[in-house]
Amino acid sequence: MSTGLFGGAGIVLGLFYFLFIVLWVAVPVFIYLINKRVKEMRDNSREYRMEIKELNANLKYLKRKFNETNEHQT
């Protein structure tokens, strides 16, 4: 049994390899999940942008109709 400076190197290397394996699996999973969430947010922003454009078009139409009715009344 070695009690020198590197006596516990086996335990340290074992922990290092264990952490390396955990990170080898965890990092790609986190990258996949982040990528999936970013795609969802991008799709939502596209949908919201289209809905906002539609609402703006409806507001312009209503404003035009309102102005036309006011012109006919005066």
N, CA, C and O atoms as CSV, one atom per row, in Angstrom:
chain,resi,resn,atom,element,x,y,z
A,1,MET,N,N,0.848,-1.175,0.000
A,1,MET,CA,C,0.000,0.000,0.000
A,1,MET,C,C,0.893,1.238,0.000
A,1,MET,O,O,1.723,1.422,0.890
A,2,SER,N,N,0.707,2.075,-1.008
A,2,SER,CA,C,1.568,3.249,-1.097
A,2,SER,C,C,0.900,4.416,-0.389
A,2,SER,O,O,-0.295,4.662,-0.554
A,3,THR,N,N,1.671,5.112,0.382
A,3,THR,CA,C,1.149,6.262,1.113
A,3,THR,C,C,1.817,7.543,0.655
A,3,THR,O,O,1.784,8.554,1.357
A,4,GLY,N,N,2.418,7.502,-0.509
A,4,GLY,CA,C,3.126,8.669,-1.023
A,4,GLY,C,C,2.155,9.705,-1.575
A,4,GLY,O,O,0.953,9.675,-1.314
A,5,LEU,N,N,2.724,10.613,-2.339
A,5,LEU,CA,C,1.961,11.720,-2.897
A,5,LEU,C,C,0.881,11.237,-3.855
A,5,LEU,O,O,-0.220,11.788,-3.890
A,6,PHE,N,N,1.200,10.201,-4.636
A,6,PHE,CA,C,0.250,9.691,-5.628
A,6,PHE,C,C,-0.435,8.413,-5.159
A,6,PHE,O,O,-0.875,7.613,-5.985
A,7,GLY,N,N,-0.530,8.215,-3.884
A,7,GLY,CA,C,-1.141,7.008,-3.350
A,7,GLY,C,C,-2.613,6.908,-3.685
A,7,GLY,O,O,-3.113,5.811,-3.933
A,8,GLY,N,N,-3.308,8.008,-3.699
A,8,GLY,CA,C,-4.731,7.993,-4.005
A,8,GLY,C,C,-5.022,8.299,-5.458
A,8,GLY,O,O,-6.145,8.672,-5.797
A,9,ALA,N,N,-4.030,8.149,-6.325
A,9,ALA,CA,C,-4.209,8.483,-7.740
A,9,ALA,C,C,-5.239,7.575,-8.398
A,9,ALA,O,O,-5.940,7.998,-9.318
A,10,GLY,N,N,-5.338,6.340,-7.941
A,10,GLY,CA,C,-6.322,5.429,-8.522
A,10,GLY,C,C,-7.734,5.925,-8.291
A,10,GLY,O,O,-8.573,5.851,-9.189
A,11,ILE,N,N,-8.002,6.421,-7.116
A,11,ILE,CA,C,-9.324,6.958,-6.793
A,11,ILE,C,C,-9.580,8.224,-7.598
A,11,ILE,O,O,-10.675,8.415,-8.128
A,12,VAL,N,N,-8.580,9.081,-7.690
A,12,VAL,CA,C,-8.732,10.331,-8.431
A,12,VAL,C,C,-8.974,10.041,-9.906
A,12,VAL,O,O,-9.848,10.646,-10.526
A,13,LEU,N,N,-8.197,9.112,-10.470
A,13,LEU,CA,C,-8.391,8.757,-11.878
A,13,LEU,C,C,-9.757,8.111,-12.099
A,13,LEU,O,O,-10.407,8.351,-13.116
A,14,GLY,N,N,-10.181,7.298,-11.150
A,14,GLY,CA,C,-11.506,6.691,-11.258
A,14,GLY,C,C,-12.599,7.743,-11.263
A,14,GLY,O,O,-13.528,7.673,-12.067
A,15,LEU,N,N,-12.496,8.718,-10.370
A,15,LEU,CA,C,-13.469,9.812,-10.342
A,15,LEU,C,C,-13.403,10.637,-11.618
A,15,LEU,O,O,-14.430,11.057,-12.150
A,16,PHE,N,N,-12.179,10.869,-12.108
A,16,PHE,CA,C,-12.019,11.626,-13.349
A,16,PHE,C,C,-12.700,10.902,-14.507
A,16,PHE,O,O,-13.437,11.520,-15.275
A,17,TYR,N,N,-12.463,9.602,-14.638
A,17,TYR,CA,C,-13.096,8.843,-15.719
A,17,TYR,C,C,-14.611,8.813,-15.568
A,17,TYR,O,O,-15.338,8.910,-16.557
A,18,PHE,N,N,-15.087,8.679,-14.339
A,18,PHE,CA,C,-16.529,8.685,-14.107
A,18,PHE,C,C,-17.134,10.021,-14.530
A,18,PHE,O,O,-18.154,10.046,-15.220
A,19,LEU,N,N,-16.519,11.125,-14.128
A,19,LEU,CA,C,-17.019,12.447,-14.523
A,19,LEU,C,C,-16.929,12.639,-16.031
A,19,LEU,O,O,-17.815,13.240,-16.639
A,20,PHE,N,N,-15.862,12.131,-16.632
A,20,PHE,CA,C,-15.710,12.232,-18.081
A,20,PHE,C,C,-16.842,11.500,-18.794
A,20,PHE,O,O,-17.396,12.020,-19.763
A,21,ILE,N,N,-17.191,10.314,-18.334
A,21,ILE,CA,C,-18.277,9.543,-18.954
A,21,ILE,C,C,-19.615,10.242,-18.747
A,21,ILE,O,O,-20.427,10.309,-19.671
A,22,VAL,N,N,-19.853,10.760,-17.551
A,22,VAL,CA,C,-21.107,11.473,-17.283
A,22,VAL,C,C,-21.223,12.691,-18.188
A,22,VAL,O,O,-22.282,12.932,-18.768
A,23,LEU,N,N,-20.149,13.460,-18.314
A,23,LEU,CA,C,-20.179,14.632,-19.187
A,23,LEU,C,C,-20.297,14.237,-20.651
A,23,LEU,O,O,-20.930,14.948,-21.432
A,24,TRP,N,N,-19.699,13.115,-21.036
A,24,TRP,CA,C,-19.769,12.634,-22.417
A,24,TRP,C,C,-21.222,12.381,-22.813
A,24,TRP,O,O,-21.597,12.574,-23.970
A,25,VAL,N,N,-22.028,11.957,-21.865
A,25,VAL,CA,C,-23.448,11.710,-22.136
A,25,VAL,C,C,-24.273,12.975,-21.907
A,25,VAL,O,O,-25.167,13.275,-22.699
A,26,ALA,N,N,-23.992,13.711,-20.853
A,26,ALA,CA,C,-24.841,14.833,-20.457
A,26,ALA,C,C,-24.725,16.028,-21.394
A,26,ALA,O,O,-25.735,16.666,-21.693
A,27,VAL,N,N,-23.543,16.343,-21.858
A,27,VAL,CA,C,-23.360,17.533,-22.697
A,27,VAL,C,C,-24.156,17.436,-23.993
A,27,VAL,O,O,-24.856,18.393,-24.326
A,28,PRO,N,N,-24.091,16.330,-24.748
A,28,PRO,CA,C,-24.921,16.258,-25.959
A,28,PRO,C,C,-26.420,16.318,-25.667
A,28,PRO,O,O,-27.184,16.878,-26.454
A,29,VAL,N,N,-26.841,15.747,-24.544
A,29,VAL,CA,C,-28.258,15.803,-24.181
A,29,VAL,C,C,-28.667,17.247,-23.922
A,29,VAL,O,O,-29.715,17.686,-24.396
A,30,PHE,N,N,-27.859,17.985,-23.179
A,30,PHE,CA,C,-28.178,19.390,-22.915
A,30,PHE,C,C,-28.154,20.214,-24.193
A,30,PHE,O,O,-29.000,21.089,-24.379
A,31,ILE,N,N,-27.201,19.948,-25.070
A,31,ILE,CA,C,-27.148,20.672,-26.344
A,31,ILE,C,C,-28.402,20.392,-27.152
A,31,ILE,O,O,-28.970,21.308,-27.747
A,32,TYR,N,N,-28.847,19.128,-27.184
A,32,TYR,CA,C,-30.061,18.771,-27.911
A,32,TYR,C,C,-31.271,19.495,-27.321
A,32,TYR,O,O,-32.088,20.043,-28.061
A,33,LEU,N,N,-31.387,19.498,-25.994
A,33,LEU,CA,C,-32.537,20.141,-25.353
A,33,LEU,C,C,-32.538,21.649,-25.583
A,33,LEU,O,O,-33.592,22.238,-25.823
A,34,ILE,N,N,-31.378,22.268,-25.513
A,34,ILE,CA,C,-31.297,23.710,-25.766
A,34,ILE,C,C,-31.660,24.006,-27.208
A,34,ILE,O,O,-32.395,24.955,-27.481
A,35,ASN,N,N,-31.153,23.199,-28.139
A,35,ASN,CA,C,-31.458,23.388,-29.557
A,35,ASN,C,C,-32.954,23.240,-29.819
A,35,ASN,O,O,-33.537,24.012,-30.581
A,36,LYS,N,N,-33.568,22.251,-29.189
A,36,LYS,CA,C,-35.007,22.031,-29.357
A,36,LYS,C,C,-35.798,23.231,-28.835
A,36,LYS,O,O,-36.748,23.678,-29.478
A,37,ARG,N,N,-35.412,23.742,-27.688
A,37,ARG,CA,C,-36.113,24.893,-27.101
A,37,ARG,C,C,-35.944,26.147,-27.959
A,37,ARG,O,O,-36.889,26.918,-28.122
A,38,VAL,N,N,-34.756,26.352,-28.501
A,38,VAL,CA,C,-34.517,27.513,-29.361
A,38,VAL,C,C,-35.376,27.423,-30.614
A,38,VAL,O,O,-35.925,28.430,-31.060
A,39,LYS,N,N,-35.500,26.229,-31.187
A,39,LYS,CA,C,-36.351,26.058,-32.373
A,39,LYS,C,C,-37.810,26.354,-32.042
A,39,LYS,O,O,-38.509,26.987,-32.833
A,40,GLU,N,N,-38.275,25.898,-30.873
A,40,GLU,CA,C,-39.652,26.187,-30.460
A,40,GLU,C,C,-39.864,27.689,-30.300
A,40,GLU,O,O,-40.885,28.221,-30.736
A,41,MET,N,N,-38.910,28.371,-29.681
A,41,MET,CA,C,-39.036,29.813,-29.489
A,41,MET,C,C,-39.033,30.537,-30.834
A,41,MET,O,O,-39.774,31.503,-31.020
A,42,ARG,N,N,-38.204,30.077,-31.771
A,42,ARG,CA,C,-38.153,30.695,-33.096
A,42,ARG,C,C,-39.478,30.504,-33.826
A,42,ARG,O,O,-39.988,31.434,-34.451
A,43,ASP,N,N,-40.034,29.295,-33.744
A,43,ASP,CA,C,-41.325,29.036,-34.385
A,43,ASP,C,C,-42.426,29.885,-33.763
A,43,ASP,O,O,-43.277,30.420,-34.474
A,44,ASN,N,N,-42.414,30.009,-32.439
A,44,ASN,CA,C,-43.414,30.845,-31.769
A,44,ASN,C,C,-43.292,32.296,-32.194
A,44,ASN,O,O,-44.300,32.969,-32.411
A,45,SER,N,N,-42.064,32.782,-32.312
A,45,SER,CA,C,-41.898,34.181,-32.713
A,45,SER,C,C,-42.389,34.398,-34.137
A,45,SER,O,O,-42.947,35.453,-34.437
A,46,ARG,N,N,-42.195,33.426,-35.016
A,46,ARG,CA,C,-42.727,33.541,-36.382
A,46,ARG,C,C,-44.250,33.605,-36.366
A,46,ARG,O,O,-44.854,34.430,-37.051
A,47,GLU,N,N,-44.865,32.725,-35.576
A,47,GLU,CA,C,-46.330,32.715,-35.496
A,47,GLU,C,C,-46.842,34.038,-34.936
A,47,GLU,O,O,-47.798,34.608,-35.461
A,48,TYR,N,N,-46.210,34.525,-33.872
A,48,TYR,CA,C,-46.650,35.787,-33.273
A,48,TYR,C,C,-46.478,36.944,-34.247
A,48,TYR,O,O,-47.321,37.839,-34.311
A,49,ARG,N,N,-45.380,36.924,-35.007
A,49,ARG,CA,C,-45.145,37.990,-35.980
A,49,ARG,C,C,-46.242,37.988,-37.044
A,49,ARG,O,O,-46.722,39.046,-37.450
A,50,MET,N,N,-46.637,36.790,-37.495
A,50,MET,CA,C,-47.710,36.698,-38.491
A,50,MET,C,C,-49.033,37.181,-37.908
A,50,MET,O,O,-49.795,37.871,-38.585
A,51,GLU,N,N,-49.309,36.823,-36.654
A,51,GLU,CA,C,-50.547,37.265,-36.017
A,51,GLU,C,C,-50.557,38.781,-35.834
A,51,GLU,O,O,-51.594,39.422,-36.006
A,52,ILE,N,N,-49.419,39.348,-35.490
A,52,ILE,CA,C,-49.342,40.803,-35.328
A,52,ILE,C,C,-49.576,41.496,-36.655
A,52,ILE,O,O,-50.265,42.515,-36.709
A,53,LYS,N,N,-49.008,40.953,-37.740
A,53,LYS,CA,C,-49.246,41.544,-39.064
A,53,LYS,C,C,-50.723,41.491,-39.416
A,53,LYS,O,O,-51.270,42.447,-39.966
A,54,GLU,N,N,-51.371,40.369,-39.097
A,54,GLU,CA,C,-52.801,40.240,-39.383
A,54,GLU,C,C,-53.615,41.236,-38.556
A,54,GLU,O,O,-54.548,41.856,-39.068
A,55,LEU,N,N,-53.263,41.386,-37.286
A,55,LEU,CA,C,-53.964,42.361,-36.444
A,55,LEU,C,C,-53.769,43.782,-36.957
A,55,LEU,O,O,-54.708,44.578,-36.959
A,56,ASN,N,N,-52.557,44.101,-37.389
A,56,ASN,CA,C,-52.308,45.433,-37.937
A,56,ASN,C,C,-53.131,45.670,-39.193
A,56,ASN,O,O,-53.662,46.762,-39.392
A,57,ALA,N,N,-53.240,44.654,-40.042
A,57,ALA,CA,C,-54.052,44.794,-41.250
A,57,ALA,C,C,-55.518,45.005,-40.883
A,57,ALA,O,O,-56.199,45.824,-41.500
A,58,ASN,N,N,-56.004,44.276,-39.888
A,58,ASN,CA,C,-57.389,44.446,-39.450
A,58,ASN,C,C,-57.616,45.842,-38.872
A,58,ASN,O,O,-58.651,46.460,-39.119
A,59,LEU,N,N,-56.646,46.333,-38.103
A,59,LEU,CA,C,-56.777,47.684,-37.547
A,59,LEU,C,C,-56.795,48.740,-38.645
A,59,LEU,O,O,-57.566,49.697,-38.571
A,60,LYS,N,N,-55.960,48.579,-39.655
A,60,LYS,CA,C,-55.957,49.533,-40.770
A,60,LYS,C,C,-57.296,49.517,-41.486
A,60,LYS,O,O,-57.822,50.567,-41.856
A,61,TYR,N,N,-57.849,48.319,-41.682
A,61,TYR,CA,C,-59.146,48.200,-42.350
A,61,TYR,C,C,-60.235,48.887,-41.526
A,61,TYR,O,O,-61.043,49.647,-42.061
A,62,LEU,N,N,-60.250,48.614,-40.221
A,62,LEU,CA,C,-61.261,49.228,-39.355
A,62,LEU,C,C,-61.097,50.744,-39.300
A,62,LEU,O,O,-62.089,51.473,-39.290
A,63,LYS,N,N,-59.873,51.217,-39.266
A,63,LYS,CA,C,-59.627,52.658,-39.248
A,63,LYS,C,C,-60.117,53.291,-40.546
A,63,LYS,O,O,-60.726,54.361,-40.524
A,64,ARG,N,N,-59.856,52.639,-41.667
A,64,ARG,CA,C,-60.319,53.153,-42.955
A,64,ARG,C,C,-61.840,53.201,-42.994
A,64,ARG,O,O,-62.419,54.194,-43.434
A,65,LYS,N,N,-62.490,52.134,-42.536
A,65,LYS,CA,C,-63.957,52.098,-42.506
A,65,LYS,C,C,-64.504,53.184,-41.586
A,65,LYS,O,O,-65.484,53.849,-41.923
A,66,PHE,N,N,-63.882,53.364,-40.439
A,66,PHE,CA,C,-64.324,54.389,-39.496
A,66,PHE,C,C,-64.199,55.778,-40.112
A,66,PHE,O,O,-65.100,56.606,-39.978
A,67,ASN,N,N,-63.084,56.029,-40.783
A,67,ASN,CA,C,-62.884,57.330,-41.429
A,67,ASN,C,C,-63.887,57.543,-42.562
A,67,ASN,O,O,-64.363,58.660,-42.762
A,68,GLU,N,N,-64.212,56.483,-43.303
A,68,GLU,CA,C,-65.194,56.603,-44.389
A,68,GLU,C,C,-66.573,56.941,-43.832
A,68,GLU,O,O,-67.284,57.772,-44.398
A,69,THR,N,N,-66.951,56.310,-42.739
A,69,THR,CA,C,-68.268,56.589,-42.158
A,69,THR,C,C,-68.312,57.998,-41.583
A,69,THR,O,O,-69.348,58.660,-41.648
A,70,ASN,N,N,-67.206,58.462,-41.023
A,70,ASN,CA,C,-67.160,59.835,-40.501
A,70,ASN,C,C,-67.214,60.853,-41.631
A,70,ASN,O,O,-67.814,61.915,-41.468
A,71,GLU,N,N,-66.606,60.557,-42.765
A,71,GLU,CA,C,-66.639,61.475,-43.903
A,71,GLU,C,C,-68.051,61.592,-44.463
A,71,GLU,O,O,-68.471,62.677,-44.865
A,72,HIS,N,N,-68.778,60.494,-44.492
A,72,HIS,CA,C,-70.145,60.513,-45.017
A,72,HIS,C,C,-71.100,61.236,-44.068
A,72,HIS,O,O,-72.090,61.812,-44.519
A,73,GLN,N,N,-70.823,61.215,-42.777
A,73,GLN,CA,C,-71.701,61.864,-41.813
A,73,GLN,C,C,-71.492,63.374,-41.783
A,73,GLN,O,O,-72.420,64.107,-41.441
A,74,THR,N,N,-70.330,63.848,-42.124
A,74,THR,CA,C,-70.080,65.298,-42.050
A,74,THR,C,C,-70.342,65.991,-43.363
A,74,THR,O,O,-70.178,67.207,-43.463
